[in-house]
Amino acid sequence: MLNLRIAAASVNQTPMDWGGNRRRLISAIDEARAAGAQLVCLPELAVSGYGCEDMFFSVGVQQKALDELGELLPYTKGMAVAVGLPVFYESSLYNAAALIVDRKLAGIVCKQFLASDGIHYETRWFRPWPAGVVGQLGWRNVSIPVGDLLFDVGGVRIGFEICRDAWIAERPGGRLARRGADVILNPSASHFAFGKQAVRERFVLEGSRAFGVTYAYCNLLGNESGRSVYDGGVLMASGGRMVARGRLFSYSDVELTVADFDIHRNRQSRGQSFDSRTKVERPGESLQSVPFAWKDAGPSLVNHSSEPEPWEVGRDAKFEEFSRAVPLALFDYMRKSRTQGFVVSLSGGADSTAVALLVHLMVRRALREMTPAEFVDRLGAPRRLVIANGSLDTSDQDTVARAFTQALLTCVYQPTRNSTETTRNAARTVAEMIGAEFLEWDVDAQSEGYVQLVSRAIGRELTWEEDDIALQNIQARTRAPGAWLLANLRGALLLSTSNRSEAAVGYATMDGDTAGGLSPIAGIDKEFILAWLRWMEGNGPEDLPPVVGLGVVTSQRPTAELRPHGEDQTDEADLMPYVVLDAIERAAIRDKQMPAEVFTLIAAQFPEYDEKQIGEWVVRFFELWCRNQWKRERYAPSFHVDDENLDPKSWCRFPLLNSGFAEELAELKKRLGL
């Protein structure tokens, strides 16, 4: 029996933050040592940061990553530590994982299958390493093996699947198992998306069962470089049984998970279960033998729970994930961008309310994991937050949370003559409920001033009959300068409030409701936002109370409030029911169906509507989608939390100039008599 204690850590890194990245990796190693672990897995590209983008091409960045690897060596005495970094070998750059054993670099394994879908662009920077190939890299006057390696470390065989390697059918783990691997480490930078952790669990469990190994997966944590959110969530399994899970969406810099594994039991399992036709593979020079004396961990550690948290698998799991992912992303974005807080133009509608609530959740969640003083320090001591903290009784967490929310979040309501008391009351109520600072100023004079300015210049009065869209847009645009001015005065980040459904059809005013430096809900559809707000009022996250009083928002019909009162303007009257719009978007954009195919699908999905009406909506969607790509290109950066995102910079690319599906839509119109 060899009871081996293994640690895996989720780490919150920042691209090219060499000193900070190094300190966090050393902290993870030190924590693992204190826990009695001798084998440690750290995330993919954790030395440099995963999101270096085209700076990976920099020779200076490549060299600095190797230098930083050398800085880690002294901290690995008596341990084997795996960590990811970019490595240039011969004529190409590789996404690699280095194995350090007792202060010496034992070898470097290179990723064989690169992520190139949507948000990932690895094939721009890296080359896939061919299976079975091994080279030699000169480093510090020694020759280091590099490539497709299996390590025999003191009699324990350790192999690697680096992130994407485990997601494909012909994953390297099978070959590693046939070569006698006892442990497979998976250092990953796997972005969060709804429901994705369940997929990871499946490949970890199946890998451990089918390969007869101990399998340890670790991931990055937090908002590393702007758009991607990493949820952490270490997974450790053996023989098809999940042994330990790490915490998801932690606000810690390092989240360590430790578990014990009986290596000899895995070998026995492999011997009993492997197919009799399995052939011996000669690993040759790909097997790297490294002397090392493992210490038996002794009596088995009491491991973390092997079952998911109830919120991860319940009916409301998607709401719960959203309530954790975006607040964590906001926290990291604020501190890493060194801003002093947030400003939201709070209209009293669903979208701006959702954005304000996400900041509220950010404060509440962070304060569950750290003291008020730690919270202030982690955010770089914003001046308004420092002042608030200095006058608080920190024993009352609710009082602290409200005071911190007020210091970090300013909501401003900016009515025109077309605004209503309903939205004014809703905006004020939301701000008061969550403790945000609330300001109000009327922009009707400014909006009318622009209208009169242009009317005089062109020699005619603008009218609603002739100039509807232009008169709506100028009101929305007039709200932006004041909000920007306030954000500048506060050193804060203006958050824009447009959602994915609006982005799909361009139902948003550029330099109006899209104004801002960050767009937290741009990847989220309207139906989800509305349902989430109702859930936040009726249920709320598993570990926080509901936000009672949101009915002032959810009871309204979504409206831009830009036309005169008598028009009774609503979003769905301008467009179509949001549930239909979102269904068309998924069919047309996610599934890449052509207009006639989309019509057939949607007509079957919504039999309560006349086919001609469905046809009109499908035509309207495609026409609006095609003419509004320029708006999607100009949206502020958004968080990728849904693999149905429309962000052209991270997921969904579409040509700015295009045919508009003219022929296809003409055929559909003719068929339906439109």
Protein Blocks (a to p, Z undefined) as FASTA:
>chain_A
ZZdddddddddddehilklmmmmmmmmmmmmmmnopabdcddehklnopklmjmlmpmkl
mmmmmmmmmmmmmmmgoiacdddddddehjaccddddddeehiafbdcddfbdcfehjbc
klmmmccddehiacdddeehiacdedjddddeehiacdddehjlmmpmklcklmmmmnop
abdcddddddddehklmmmmmmmmmmmmmnopacdddddedjfklmacceejpaddeehi
afbdcdehiabfbdcddddddfklmmmmmmmmpcfkbccddekjmlccdddddddebjad
ddddfbdcfklmmmklmmmmmmmmmmmmmmmmmmmnopabdcdddehiaklmmmmmmmmm
mmmmmmmmpcfklmmmmnoppaklmmmmmmccfkbmklmmmmmmmmmpccdddddfkbcf
klmmmmmmmmmmnopacddddfklmmmmmmmmmmmmnopacdfklmmmmmmmmmmmmmmm
mmmmmmmmnopacddfbdfklmmnopacehilmgcjbdfklmpcfklmmmmmmmmmmnop
akbccdehilmmmmpccdehlacfklopafklmmocfklmmmmmmmmmmnopafklmmmm
mmmmmmmbcfklmmmmmmmmmmmmmmmmmmmmmpccdddfbfkbfbfklmpgcdfbagkl
mmmmmmmmmmnoZZ
